[in-house]
Amino acid sequence: MQSSNADEIFLSFLDELYKEYLPSKHPFFSHLGKLPFEKLHSPILLGQLYLRYQAACHATRVMVYHIPHLDSPKMRVRKLRIISDDDALKNGDTHHYQLSRVFAHLGAVQVIDDEDFGSLDKLQKILDPSTASFLSLVETLYPKSLGPWCIIEMFADDWMRALMNSLSLCFPSIKEEPYFSDCFSQGVETRHAQEAAELTSIILKESPELLTATIAGAWEMASGLDMFWSGLEQLILTC
C-alpha cells in the first residue's frame, strides 16, 4: 500500500487500536485488584506474575535494539534516548532491576536470577505457553516494521498504571517504587509513545510503501499483547 498521506493513515489506525485494545480495559487488571488479600500475598503467585511480566517486558527491551529504518545519525540519537530511559539509569540501574526490586519487596519468590533474563529463545523454554508465545511474537515482529514498537510504547503508560493501581489495593507502598513513581513523574512512557509515533510518521512520509507492513505489525502486536494479558488473567484465576 502506497499513499501520499501514509503517516496520517497510520496514526489514525493507532487511534483505533488504542480504543480497541487499551490494556487497562482488560479484565486481568480488575480481577487482580479483587484478589483476596491472602491469595495475592502468595510468594509463589507473585513470583509467577513477576516472571511472566518481566519476561514480556524483557523481550521488548531486547528487541528494541533491532527495530528497522531508524538508521540515520539523527534517528539513532532519538532511538538511543528512548533505550537509555530503560537501560541506562543513574548508578547502573535499569527498569529491569527496578521491577525486580518491586516484586522482591512484595515478597515474590525469585524463580530465576536477573541475569538469566537473557536469550529470548532460552527464556521461552522455561515459560508458560502464553508468555512464551508473546516473546516469540515480539522477536518475530520487531525487526520487520516500526508498528509493533509503536504499540508497546503507546500502551506502556496505561498498563503500568493499571498494574500499580491493581496491586496497590493490597500493597499501598507500591506507588512509591521508582519503577512506577519515577516513570510517571517524568512522563517517560508518554514521551516514548509520542516519539515512537513521530519517528514512524517521518519514515512513512519518506517511504509510504512501508505502510502495509507497519499497519499489519501494529495490529499483530496489539492482538498479541491482549492475549498476553489473558494469560496472566488465567494465572490468577486458577492459582
C-alpha positions in Angstrom: 0.0 0.0 0.0 1.4 3.4 -1.0 -0.3 6.7 -0.1 0.8 10.3 0.0 -0.7 10.5 3.5 0.7 7.2 4.8 1.7 8.8 8.1 -1.8 10.1 8.7 -3.4 6.8 7.9 -1.1 5.0 10.3 -1.7 7.5 13.1 -5.5 7.1 12.6 -5.1 3.3 12.8 -3.1 3.7 16.0 -6.1 5.6 17.5 -8.4 2.7 16.5 -6.1 0.2 18.1 -5.9 2.3 21.3 -9.6 2.3 21.7 -10.0 -1.4 21.0 -7.0 -2.8 22.9 -6.4 -0.4 25.8 -4.7 -2.7 28.4 -6.5 -1.2 31.4 -9.8 -2.4 30.0 -8.7 -6.0 30.0 -10.4 -8.0 32.9 -7.0 -9.2 34.1 -6.4 -5.9 35.9 -9.8 -5.8 37.6 -9.5 -9.4 38.7 -6.0 -8.7 40.0 -7.4 -5.8 42.1 -10.2 -8.0 43.5 -8.0 -10.9 44.6 -8.3 -11.7 48.3 -5.5 -10.4 50.5 -4.2 -13.8 51.5 -4.2 -15.0 47.9 -2.3 -12.0 46.4 0.3 -12.3 49.2 1.3 -15.8 48.0 5.0 -15.7 47.2 4.5 -18.3 44.5 1.8 -16.4 42.7 3.7 -13.2 43.0 6.8 -15.0 41.7 4.9 -16.3 38.7 3.3 -12.9 38.0 6.7 -11.3 38.1 8.4 -13.9 35.9 5.8 -13.6 33.2 5.5 -9.8 33.2 9.3 -9.2 33.5 9.8 -11.7 30.6 7.4 -9.9 28.4 9.0 -6.5 29.2 12.4 -8.0 28.7 11.5 -9.2 25.2 10.6 -5.6 24.1 13.7 -4.2 25.8 15.9 -6.7 23.9 14.2 -6.3 20.5 14.1 -2.5 20.5 17.8 -2.7 19.6 16.7 -4.5 16.4 13.9 -2.2 15.1 14.3 -1.2 11.4 14.6 2.0 9.4 16.0 4.4 12.1 19.5 4.2 10.7 20.5 7.9 10.1 22.6 9.6 12.8 19.7 11.8 13.8 17.3 8.9 14.0 19.8 6.8 16.0 20.2 9.6 18.5 16.5 9.8 19.1 16.2 6.0 19.4 19.1 5.9 21.9 17.3 8.4 24.1 14.4 6.0 24.4 16.6 3.0 25.0 18.6 4.9 27.7 15.4 5.5 29.7 15.2 1.7 30.1 18.8 0.5 30.2 21.0 3.5 31.3 19.5 4.9 34.5 21.7 6.5 37.2 24.3 4.4 39.0 23.9 1.5 36.6 20.2 1.0 37.3 17.7 -0.2 34.8 13.9 -0.7 34.5 14.6 -4.4 34.8 16.3 -4.0 38.1 13.7 -1.6 39.3 10.9 -4.0 38.5 12.8 -6.9 40.2 13.0 -4.9 43.4 9.3 -4.1 43.3 8.3 -7.8 43.4 11.1 -8.6 45.9 9.6 -6.0 48.2 6.2 -7.6 47.8 7.6 -11.0 48.8 7.7 -12.8 45.5 9.7 -16.0 45.1 12.6 -15.4 42.7 12.1 -18.1 40.1 15.2 -17.1 38.1 18.1 -14.6 38.7 18.0 -11.2 37.0 20.9 -12.1 34.7 19.1 -15.2 33.5 16.8 -12.9 31.6 18.9 -13.2 28.5 18.3 -15.1 25.3 14.7 -15.0 24.4 14.9 -18.5 22.9 16.2 -19.9 26.1 13.7 -17.9 28.2 10.8 -19.3 26.2 11.7 -22.8 27.3 11.0 -22.2 30.9 7.9 -20.1 30.5 4.2 -20.9 30.2 2.9 -21.3 26.6 1.1 -17.9 26.7 4.1 -15.9 27.7 6.4 -17.9 25.5 4.2 -17.1 22.6 4.3 -13.4 23.3 8.1 -13.5 23.4 8.2 -15.3 20.1 5.8 -12.7 18.6 8.0 -9.8 19.8 11.1 -11.5 18.5 9.5 -12.0 15.1 7.7 -8.7 14.6 10.1 -6.0 16.0 12.7 -6.3 13.2 10.0 -6.2 10.4 8.4 -2.8 10.9 8.0 0.0 13.4 4.4 -0.8 14.0 4.9 -3.3 16.9 7.2 -0.9 18.7 4.7 1.9 18.4 2.0 -0.3 20.0 4.2 -1.2 23.0 5.2 2.4 23.6 1.7 3.6 23.2 0.2 1.2 25.8 3.1 1.1 28.3 2.0 4.0 30.5 -1.6 2.7 30.6 -0.7 -0.9 31.6 1.9 0.2 34.2 -0.8 2.4 35.8 -3.3 -0.4 35.7 -0.8 -2.8 37.3 0.2 -0.4 40.0 -3.4 0.5 40.9 -4.5 -3.1 41.0 -1.6 -4.2 43.3 -1.8 -1.0 45.4 -5.1 -2.2 47.0 -3.1 -4.8 48.9 0.3 -3.2 48.7 -0.2 0.6 49.1 3.5 1.4 49.2 4.0 0.1 45.7 3.2 3.6 44.4 6.4 4.8 45.9 8.5 2.3 44.0 10.9 4.1 41.5 9.7 1.7 38.7 6.4 3.4 38.9 6.9 6.8 40.6 10.0 7.9 38.5 8.3 6.8 35.3 5.1 8.7 35.9 6.5 11.8 37.5 8.9 12.2 34.5 6.3 11.2 31.9 8.7 8.7 30.5 6.3 6.3 28.7 4.1 9.1 27.5 7.2 10.7 25.9 8.2 7.4 24.4 4.8 6.9 22.8 4.9 10.3 21.3 8.4 9.9 20.0 7.7 6.4 18.5 4.7 7.7 16.7 6.6 10.8 15.4 9.6 8.8 14.2 7.4 6.3 12.5 5.5 9.1 10.8 8.7 10.5 9.4 9.7 7.1 8.0 6.3 6.6 6.4 6.4 10.1 4.8 9.7 9.2 3.3 8.7 5.6 2.4 4.9 5.2 2.1 5.4 1.7 0.6 6.1 0.6 4.2 2.5 1.4 5.4 1.0 -2.0 4.8 3.7 -3.8 6.8 3.6 -1.2 9.6 -0.1 -1.5 10.0 0.0 -5.3 9.9 2.7 -5.3 12.6 0.9 -2.9 14.8 -2.3 -5.0 14.7 -0.5 -8.3 15.4 1.3 -6.8 18.4 -1.9 -5.2 19.8 -3.7 -8.5 19.5 -0.7 -10.5 20.9 -0.4 -8.2 23.9 -4.1 -8.6 24.6 -3.6 -12.4 24.6 -0.7 -12.0 27.0 -3.0 -10.2 29.5 -5.4 -13.1 29.0 -2.7 -15.5 30.0 -2.0 -13.5 33.2 -5.7 -13.5 33.9 -5.8 -17.3 33.6 -2.8 -17.5 36.1 -4.5 -15.5 38.8 -7.9 -17.2 38.4 -6.5 -20.7 38.6 -3.8 -20.4 41.1 
